[in-house]
Amino acid sequence: MERQKVQAGPSRGKLVVGVVAFALFGTGVAWGLIDRYDERPPWGTDIAYEGGYLTAVRIAKFRELRDGECAEMERTGLGGTPATHDPGAWVAGCLDGAAGRPSRNQGIVR
């Protein structure tokens, strides 16, 4: 008497259907996120704030920032890509960094 081999796991057809369904679901989720946020990441405000904060801290190591310089840097494009996500948050981060205050995002784990 010959013993039949026992297959561990789903049949090949069920496996293919499962993999295809998972791929379609993942594609749908990715499509929804891209449609919702387009070119701006969901955490764009945090990126903008930290970009401004770090810019001001780096400048403050060498000299003092004058009044209105953070807004002027943002207007002239010196904030780069982070400032385009949320210009107001970039300026707020720049002002906090220039004043020597700790970052508002310090210690936050998302």
N, C-alpha and C positions, 0 to 999 in steps of 0.2 A: 504494500500500500504506500502510495506516494502522498506526502503531506503537501497541502497547498500553502503557497507563500501568503503570509498575512501582510496586507499593506497598512502601514501606519499613516493616517492622515486622510484628507478628503480625496475623492476621485479627481482625475485629471480635469474633467469638465467643470466640476465645482470650483476647483482651484483657479482655472482660467477666468471663470465668471467673477470670482471674488477679486482677483487682481485687477480685472478690467473695471469693476465697480469702484474699487478703491482709487484707481487712477482717475476715473471720471469725477469722483467726489473731490479729490485733491485739486484737480484742474478747476472745478467749479468754485472752490473756496479761494484759490489763488486769483481767479478772474474777478470774484466779488471784492477781494481786498484791493486789487489794482483799480477796479472801477471806483471804489469808495475813496481811496487816498490818492490816486493818480501818481503824480511825481513827488508828492509830499508824504514822508513816512508818518505813521500815527504818532510817533513821539517827537515830531518836528519842533514843537515848542521847547522841549527839553534840550534838543540839539542847538536851537537858536540861543537859548539862555546861556548854556555852557560855552558856546562859541564866543559870545560877547564877554562873558566873565573871564575866560582865559586870555582873550585879547587884551583886556584892560589890565589884568595881573601882569602880563608880560611887559606891557608898556610902562606900568607903574614901577617896575624894578629899575628903570633907567631915568624916568622923569615923572612929574605930576601931570595928570590929565587936566586940561582947563575946562571950564564950564561949557557945556554944549558939544564937546569934542566927540563924545560917544555917538550922539545923533548925527553929527557931521560925518563921522567915519561910515556910519550905516548908509547915509544918503549918497556918499561918493562911491559906495561899493566895496569898501575895505573889509566889510564883514564876510564877504565871500558867500558860499552856498548856505552855511548855517543861517545867515541873516535873512535869506530869502524865504525860509520856512515860516518865520514869525519875526518881522522886524522889531516889533515892540518888545518882545521877549529878549531879543539880542541886545537892545539898548538897555533894558533893565539889568541884564547880566553884566553888561559893561559898567554900568553905574555902581553895581554892588562890588565888582572887582576893583574899581577905581577907589571906592571908599574903604576898601580893606575888610568888608563884611564877608562872612563865609557864604559859600554858594548855597542857594535855597534848596538845591537838590542833593546836598551833601548827606550821605548816609541813607539815601532812599534806594531801596532795592525793588526793581520792578520785575 
